[in-house]
């Protein structure tokens, strides 16, 4: 696939996709803050920000210990070896 499309095209596509994801995140944060400000102006307090919810969602996963990472990689390698043989 890389040879067919060209390396530059694939890199450009990946960068474009990443930029679109970032723009979407920024837009969602902006809109949620505007709505939060409007609610606050009308006497409704929304104590938590959209960005805080997203960050918590990403932080919720506990980091793996080095032994867990090694075991996970070994398991995947064993599966790959089993498929090829």
GUROTI-30899 format. One record per atom (N, C-alpha, C, O): residue number from 1; y, x, z; atom name. Coordinates in Angstrom, 3 decimals, decimal comma, m for minus. Example, Ala and Ser with C-alpha at 12.3 -4.5 7.8 and 13.67 -1.06 7.14 Angstrom:
[1 [m5,690 13,190 7,800] "N"]
[1 [m4,500 12,300 7,800] "CA"]
[1 [m3,300 13,200 7,800] "C"]
[1 [m3,319 14,236 8,465] "O"]
[2 [m2,250 12,850 7,080] "N"]
[2 [m1,060 13,670 7,140] "CA"]
[2 [0,030 12,900 7,870] "C"]
[2 [1,138 13,409 8,039] "O"]
//
This chain:
[1 [m1,192 0,838 0,000] "N"]
[1 [0,000 0,000 0,000] "CA"]
[1 [1,255 0,883 0,000] "C"]
[1 [2,215 0,625 m0,726] "O"]
[2 [1,221 1,918 0,825] "N"]
[2 [2,376 2,804 0,903] "CA"]
[2 [2,634 3,476 m0,446] "C"]
[2 [3,783 3,615 m0,866] "O"]
[3 [1,557 3,892 m1,123] "N"]
[3 [1,700 4,531 m2,419] "CA"]
[3 [2,195 3,563 m3,482] "C"]
[3 [2,939 3,944 m4,386] "O"]
[4 [1,779 2,319 m3,365] "N"]
[4 [2,158 1,309 m4,341] "CA"]
[4 [3,626 0,925 m4,226] "C"]
[4 [4,319 0,813 m5,237] "O"]
[5 [4,097 0,727 m3,025] "N"]
[5 [5,465 0,263 m2,804] "CA"]
[5 [6,472 1,401 m2,696] "C"]
[5 [7,643 1,239 m3,039] "O"]
[6 [6,025 2,518 m2,230] "N"]
[6 [6,937 3,634 m2,027] "CA"]
[6 [7,351 3,726 m0,573] "C"]
[6 [7,609 2,720 0,087] "O"]
[7 [7,406 4,926 m0,103] "N"]
[7 [7,705 5,181 1,300] "CA"]
[7 [9,083 4,638 1,705] "C"]
[7 [9,234 4,045 2,773] "O"]
[8 [10,069 4,846 0,851] "N"]
[8 [11,429 4,397 1,151] "CA"]
[8 [11,510 2,892 1,315] "C"]
[8 [12,222 2,392 2,185] "O"]
[9 [10,780 2,170 0,478] "N"]
[9 [10,776 0,714 0,558] "CA"]
[9 [10,200 0,244 1,890] "C"]
[9 [10,755 m0,648 2,532] "O"]
[10 [9,094 0,843 2,299] "N"]
[10 [8,449 0,446 3,552] "CA"]
[10 [9,368 0,728 4,729] "C"]
[10 [9,509 m0,112 5,618] "O"]
[11 [9,991 1,889 4,747] "N"]
[11 [10,918 2,238 5,831] "CA"]
[11 [12,104 1,283 5,843] "C"]
[11 [12,529 0,821 6,902] "O"]
[12 [12,632 0,993 4,661] "N"]
[12 [13,764 0,063 4,560] "CA"]
[12 [13,383 m1,329 5,060] "C"]
[12 [14,170 m1,990 5,737] "O"]
[13 [12,189 m1,760 4,727] "N"]
[13 [11,716 m3,072 5,186] "CA"]
[13 [11,596 m3,101 6,711] "C"]
[13 [12,012 m4,069 7,347] "O"]
[14 [11,034 m2,052 7,294] "N"]
[14 [10,883 m1,983 8,754] "CA"]
[14 [12,241 m1,998 9,445] "C"]
[14 [12,423 m2,696 10,442] "O"]
[15 [13,184 m1,240 8,925] "N"]
[15 [14,523 m1,200 9,508] "CA"]
[15 [15,215 m2,556 9,384] "C"]
[15 [15,891 m2,999 10,312] "O"]
[16 [15,046 m3,210 8,243] "N"]
[16 [15,641 m4,526 8,035] "CA"]
[16 [15,071 m5,540 9,020] "C"]
[16 [15,810 m6,340 9,594] "O"]
[17 [13,759 m5,503 9,211] "N"]
[17 [13,114 m6,414 10,158] "CA"]
[17 [13,611 m6,147 11,576] "C"]
[17 [13,918 m7,084 12,312] "O"]
[18 [13,692 m4,884 11,959] "N"]
[18 [14,183 m4,530 13,293] "CA"]
[18 [15,618 m5,023 13,491] "C"]
[18 [15,945 m5,586 14,536] "O"]
[19 [16,471 m4,810 12,487] "N"]
[19 [17,859 m5,267 12,584] "CA"]
[19 [17,945 m6,787 12,713] "C"]
[19 [18,772 m7,296 13,471] "O"]
[20 [17,107 m7,511 11,987] "N"]
[20 [17,095 m8,973 12,090] "CA"]
[20 [16,683 m9,430 13,486] "C"]
[20 [17,254 m10,376 14,027] "O"]
[21 [15,704 m8,763 14,059] "N"]
[21 [15,263 m9,105 15,421] "CA"]
[21 [16,390 m8,853 16,410] "C"]
[21 [16,635 m9,678 17,290] "O"]
[22 [17,081 m7,722 16,277] "N"]
[22 [18,192 m7,401 17,172] "CA"]
[22 [19,329 m8,411 17,027] "C"]
[22 [19,902 m8,852 18,024] "O"]
[23 [19,655 m8,775 15,792] "N"]
[23 [20,719 m9,757 15,563] "CA"]
[23 [20,367 m11,098 16,192] "C"]
[23 [21,232 m11,760 16,766] "O"]
[24 [19,113 m11,499 16,089] "N"]
[24 [18,665 m12,756 16,688] "CA"]
[24 [18,801 m12,715 18,208] "C"]
[24 [19,245 m13,686 18,820] "O"]
[25 [18,419 m11,593 18,814] "N"]
[25 [18,551 m11,455 20,272] "CA"]
[25 [20,021 m11,542 20,697] "C"]
[25 [20,349 m12,215 21,674] "O"]
[26 [20,894 m10,865 19,965] "N"]
[26 [22,323 m10,883 20,292] "CA"]
[26 [22,880 m12,286 20,138] "C"]
[26 [23,638 m12,751 20,990] "O"]
[27 [22,513 m12,963 19,060] "N"]
[27 [22,992 m14,322 18,813] "CA"]
[27 [22,549 m15,263 19,927] "C"]
[27 [23,350 m16,049 20,432] "O"]
[28 [21,290 m15,187 20,307] "N"]
[28 [20,775 m16,055 21,375] "CA"]
[28 [21,494 m15,792 22,697] "C"]
[28 [21,826 m16,727 23,425] "O"]
[29 [21,728 m14,533 22,999] "N"]
[29 [22,441 m14,199 24,236] "CA"]
[29 [23,869 m14,733 24,203] "C"]
[29 [24,353 m15,284 25,191] "O"]
[30 [24,537 m14,569 23,070] "N"]
[30 [25,911 m15,044 22,931] "CA"]
[30 [25,992 m16,560 23,088] "C"]
[30 [26,825 m17,064 23,842] "O"]
[31 [25,136 m17,282 22,382] "N"]
[31 [25,157 m18,744 22,445] "CA"]
[31 [24,840 m19,222 23,859] "C"]
[31 [25,481 m20,148 24,357] "O"]
[32 [23,870 m18,608 24,500] "N"]
[32 [23,524 m19,036 25,853] "CA"]
[32 [24,672 m18,765 26,837] "C"]
[32 [24,901 m19,559 27,749] "O"]
[33 [25,384 m17,664 26,660] "N"]
[33 [26,521 m17,374 27,541] "CA"]
[33 [27,673 m18,352 27,307] "C"]
[33 [28,348 m18,749 28,256] "O"]
[34 [27,901 m18,740 26,054] "N"]
[34 [28,948 m19,723 25,756] "CA"]
[34 [28,595 m21,058 26,397] "C"]
[34 [29,445 m21,698 27,016] "O"]
[35 [27,343 m21,479 26,249] "N"]
[35 [26,914 m22,742 26,857] "CA"]
[35 [26,993 m22,678 28,388] "C"]
[35 [27,351 m23,656 29,045] "O"]
[36 [26,659 m21,533 28,928] "N"]
[36 [26,742 m21,346 30,386] "CA"]
[36 [28,194 m21,438 30,863] "C"]
[36 [28,475 m22,025 31,908] "O"]
[37 [29,118 m20,849 30,081] "N"]
[37 [30,541 m20,907 30,431] "CA"]
[37 [31,063 m22,344 30,341] "C"]
[37 [31,836 m22,778 31,195] "O"]
[38 [30,643 m23,075 29,315] "N"]
[38 [31,047 m24,478 29,196] "CA"]
[38 [30,521 m25,314 30,356] "C"]
[38 [31,229 m26,170 30,886] "O"]
[39 [29,292 m25,064 30,741] "N"]
[39 [28,713 m25,788 31,874] "CA"]
[39 [29,475 m25,458 33,154] "C"]
[39 [29,776 m26,350 33,946] "O"]
[40 [29,785 m24,187 33,355] "N"]
[40 [30,533 m23,763 34,545] "CA"]
[40 [31,912 m24,422 34,573] "C"]
[40 [32,401 m24,807 35,635] "O"]
[41 [32,526 m24,549 33,411] "N"]
[41 [33,854 m25,180 33,315] "CA"]
[41 [33,803 m26,655 33,710] "C"]
[41 [34,778 m27,208 34,220] "O"]
[42 [32,655 m27,280 33,469] "N"]
[42 [32,477 m28,690 33,819] "CA"]
[42 [31,834 m28,883 35,192] "C"]
[42 [31,391 m29,984 35,518] "O"]
[43 [31,782 m27,839 35,984] "N"]
[43 [31,312 m27,937 37,358] "CA"]
[43 [29,811 m27,790 37,528] "C"]
[43 [29,289 m28,048 38,612] "O"]
[44 [29,112 m27,383 36,491] "N"]
[44 [27,658 m27,186 36,579] "CA"]
[44 [27,392 m25,693 36,627] "C"]
[44 [27,801 m24,942 35,741] "O"]
[45 [26,695 m25,276 37,685] "N"]
[45 [26,405 m23,853 37,816] "CA"]
[45 [24,983 m23,569 37,337] "C"]
[45 [24,023 m24,150 37,841] "O"]
[46 [24,858 m22,684 36,374] "N"]
[46 [23,555 m22,219 35,907] "CA"]
[46 [23,428 m20,781 36,410] "C"]
[46 [24,050 m19,873 35,858] "O"]
[47 [22,634 m20,577 37,443] "N"]
[47 [22,644 m19,283 38,134] "CA"]
[47 [21,990 m18,125 37,373] "C"]
[47 [22,282 m16,965 37,664] "O"]
[48 [21,129 m18,408 36,422] "N"]
[48 [20,411 m17,319 35,767] "CA"]
[48 [20,790 m17,230 34,288] "C"]
[48 [20,940 m18,243 33,605] "O"]
[49 [20,940 m16,005 33,818] "N"]
[49 [21,307 m15,762 32,422] "CA"]
[49 [20,052 m15,725 31,545] "C"]
[49 [18,951 m15,437 32,016] "O"]
[50 [20,246 m16,023 30,273] "N"]
[50 [19,156 m15,935 29,296] "CA"]
[50 [18,638 m14,498 29,221] "C"]
[50 [17,429 m14,266 29,182] "O"]
[51 [19,555 m13,549 29,201] "N"]
[51 [19,150 m12,141 29,092] "CA"]
[51 [18,321 m11,699 30,303] "C"]
[51 [17,417 m10,875 30,171] "O"]
[52 [18,632 m12,249 31,482] "N"]
[52 [17,839 m11,935 32,675] "CA"]
[52 [16,419 m12,478 32,546] "C"]
[52 [15,461 m11,831 32,967] "O"]
[53 [16,290 m13,658 31,966] "N"]
[53 [14,961 m14,230 31,763] "CA"]
[53 [14,130 m13,368 30,823] "C"]
[53 [12,946 m13,138 31,070] "O"]
[54 [14,740 m12,897 29,757] "N"]
[54 [14,032 m12,070 28,785] "CA"]
[54 [13,633 m10,737 29,403] "C"]
[54 [12,513 m10,273 29,190] "O"]
[55 [14,527 m10,115 30,164] "N"]
[55 [14,216 m8,830 30,795] "CA"]
[55 [13,092 m8,967 31,803] "C"]
[55 [12,216 m8,106 31,876] "O"]
[56 [13,107 m10,042 32,585] "N"]
[56 [12,032 m10,261 33,556] "CA"]
[56 [10,700 m10,435 32,853] "C"]
[56 [9,676 m9,940 33,322] "O"]
[57 [10,711 m11,131 31,741] "N"]
[57 [9,488 m11,364 30,988] "CA"]
[57 [8,886 m10,031 30,558] "C"]
[57 [7,667 m9,861 30,608] "O"]
[58 [9,713 m9,094 30,139] "N"]
[58 [9,229 m7,795 29,707] "CA"]
[58 [8,825 m6,917 30,886] "C"]
[58 [7,905 m6,109 30,760] "O"]
[59 [9,490 m7,059 32,023] "N"]
[59 [9,194 m6,240 33,201] "CA"]
[59 [7,990 m6,744 33,969] "C"]
[59 [7,454 m6,017 34,806] "O"]
[60 [7,547 m7,964 33,712] "N"]
[60 [6,476 m8,572 34,482] "CA"]
[60 [5,159 m7,798 34,359] "C"]
[60 [4,328 m7,840 35,266] "O"]
[61 [4,974 m7,107 33,259] "N"]
[61 [3,747 m6,358 33,050] "CA"]
[61 [3,762 m5,089 33,911] "C"]
[61 [4,696 m4,290 33,854] "O"]
[62 [2,707 m4,930 34,704] "N"]
[62 [2,621 m3,750 35,564] "CA"]
[62 [2,235 m2,529 34,732] "C"]
[62 [1,402 m2,631 33,832] "O"]
[63 [2,827 m1,390 35,024] "N"]
[63 [2,466 m0,187 34,265] "CA"]
[63 [1,031 0,231 34,575] "C"]
[63 [0,548 0,071 35,696] "O"]
[64 [0,367 0,766 33,566] "N"]
[64 [m1,006 1,215 33,739] "CA"]
[64 [m1,031 2,614 34,353] "C"]
[64 [m0,138 3,430 34,124] "O"]
[65 [m2,061 2,862 35,126] "N"]
[65 [m2,234 4,214 35,644] "CA"]
[65 [m2,796 5,082 34,516] "C"]
[65 [m3,269 4,566 33,503] "O"]
[66 [m2,742 6,370 34,696] "N"]
[66 [m3,236 7,273 33,653] "CA"]
[66 [m4,734 7,070 33,427] "C"]
[66 [m5,206 7,164 32,294] "O"]
[67 [m5,476 6,795 34,487] "N"]
[67 [m6,917 6,567 34,347] "CA"]
[67 [m7,193 5,309 33,530] "C"]
[67 [m8,121 5,287 32,721] "O"]
[68 [m6,394 4,263 33,736] "N"]
[68 [m6,562 3,024 32,974] "CA"]
[68 [m6,258 3,238 31,497] "C"]
[68 [m6,944 2,693 30,633] "O"]
[69 [m5,237 4,024 31,210] "N"]
[69 [m4,889 4,311 29,817] "CA"]
[69 [m6,017 5,089 29,150] "C"]
[69 [m6,401 4,781 28,022] "O"]
[70 [m6,543 6,086 29,833] "N"]
[70 [m7,634 6,897 29,285] "CA"]
[70 [m8,859 6,032 29,030] "C"]
[70 [m9,488 6,142 27,977] "O"]
[71 [m9,206 5,167 29,988] "N"]
[71 [m10,359 4,281 29,815] "CA"]
[71 [m10,169 3,323 28,639] "C"]
[71 [m11,102 3,073 27,877] "O"]
[72 [m8,966 2,794 28,499] "N"]
[72 [m8,681 1,870 27,402] "CA"]
[72 [m8,826 2,568 26,059] "C"]
[72 [m9,404 2,004 25,129] "O"]
[73 [m8,313 3,778 25,944] "N"]
[73 [m8,404 4,535 24,695] "CA"]
[73 [m9,853 4,899 24,397] "C"]
[73 [m10,294 4,795 23,253] "O"]
[74 [m10,598 5,326 25,418] "N"]
[74 [m12,007 5,672 25,208] "CA"]
[74 [m12,797 4,459 24,728] "C"]
[74 [m13,640 4,582 23,839] "O"]
[75 [m12,534 3,298 25,306] "N"]
[75 [m13,225 2,076 24,895] "CA"]
[75 [m12,939 1,751 23,438] "C"]
[75 [m13,849 1,394 22,690] "O"]
[76 [m11,691 1,873 23,036] "N"]
[76 [m11,334 1,609 21,639] "CA"]
[76 [m12,006 2,608 20,701] "C"]
[76 [m12,488 2,233 19,632] "O"]
[77 [m12,036 3,874 21,098] "N"]
[77 [m12,679 4,888 20,265] "CA"]
[77 [m14,173 4,630 20,128] "C"]
[77 [m14,740 4,813 19,051] "O"]
[78 [m14,811 4,206 21,212] "N"]
[78 [m16,239 3,894 21,159] "CA"]
[78 [m16,501 2,722 20,211] "C"]
[78 [m17,500 2,717 19,492] "O"]
[79 [m15,614 1,737 20,210] "N"]
[79 [m15,762 0,601 19,301] "CA"]
[79 [m15,623 1,043 17,855] "C"]
[79 [m16,371 0,591 16,989] "O"]
[80 [m14,664 1,927 17,591] "N"]
[80 [m14,442 2,412 16,234] "CA"]
[80 [m15,650 3,241 15,773] "C"]
[80 [m16,099 3,098 14,636] "O"]
[81 [m16,169 4,093 16,637] "N"]
[81 [m17,331 4,907 16,292] "CA"]
[81 [m18,538 4,016 16,010] "C"]
[81 [m19,302 4,278 15,081] "O"]
[82 [m18,709 2,970 16,806] "N"]
[82 [m19,826 2,046 16,617] "CA"]
[82 [m19,755 1,314 15,306] "C"]
[82 [m20,793 1,035 14,706] "O"]
[83 [m18,574 0,995 14,841] "N"]
[83 [m18,396 0,280 13,584] "CA"]
[83 [m18,720 1,182 12,410] "C"]
[83 [m19,340 0,730 11,447] "O"]
[84 [m18,325 2,426 12,459] "N"]
[84 [m18,507 3,362 11,343] "CA"]
[84 [m19,934 3,819 11,177] "C"]
[84 [m20,326 4,171 10,064] "O"]
[85 [m20,728 3,831 12,224] "N"]
[85 [m22,093 4,374 12,140] "CA"]
[85 [m23,060 3,367 11,610] "C"]
[85 [m24,248 3,662 11,477] "O"]
//
